[in-house]
């Protein structure tokens, strides 16, 4: 996906498995795992800090 320019800039999951984590690491896609994630609507900005594991949205 990265070669085609269609990879996500980041990932936010409530559940993960080994395949998802491995793919994110290999593709260098920041990923955060949250217990709950509120609805994000089209047009809202989301800031994801994969290093510290937090997400903000407006």
N, C-alpha and C positions, 0 to 999 in steps of 0.2 A: 504494500500500500504506500509506503514511503516513496518508492521509486516512481509511482504513478501520481504522487502528490495528493493522495486521498486519505492519508493517515490522519487520525485525530491529533489535535494539539496536546490533549491530555485526556485522562480517563478518570471518572468517578464511579465507583462501584459500591454496592452494598454487600455483595458476595463475590468471591473470586475463587478460581481454582488454579492449579499449577500451570496449565496451558496459557491462561490469560496473563498471569504474572510473568512467565517466561517470554511471551510475545512482547509485552510492554518493555521489559528489560532489553531484549535484543533490538527492538525498534527505537529505543531511547525515548519512550513516551512516558511522561510523568503520570503516576497513578496514585490516587488516594482512595482508601476504603473507609466508608462511613457506615455507622449503624443505621442511620436514617438520612434520607436526602429529600428535601422538599421539592415540590414541582417547580421547574424552571421553565418559563415560557419563552417562546421565540422573541428575540430582541433583547432579552435580559443579559447583562454582562455577568460572567462568572470568572472569578480569579481563583486559580488552583495553585497551591504551593506544595509540590510533591516532596520537597526536601523536609518540610516541617509537618506535613500531613494535615493541612487545613484548607477550607474552601470558603470563599465569600461570594455573595451574589447580590445584585442590585436590581 
